[in-house]
């Protein structure tokens, strides 16, 4: 955790969450025998006060993952970036959907 974004001091929980999002996930196509199992899509939402390094940490995480897409709220329209809370059918937990 300390080697991820070393220029940003503290925020170990945010860094740990980003690293877990990079290396964790739910598998898709696990039950289908004719398809290759792949990791599901991981959506990460970081909310906080300005100037805490959220964008820098997300950009560093996006640079590590080969198929990642970094989207900033400033670059989207009000209708273009929508997040909702839904109940996951597999685990029963509440999750963010983008």
Secondary structure as UniProt FT lines:
FT   TURN            2..7
FT   HELIX           12..23
FT   STRAND          27..28
FT   TURN            33..34
FT   STRAND          38..39
FT   TURN            50..51
FT   HELIX           54..64
FT   TURN            66..67
FT   HELIX           73..75
FT   TURN            78..80
FT   STRAND          84..87
FT   TURN            89..91
FT   STRAND          94..97
//
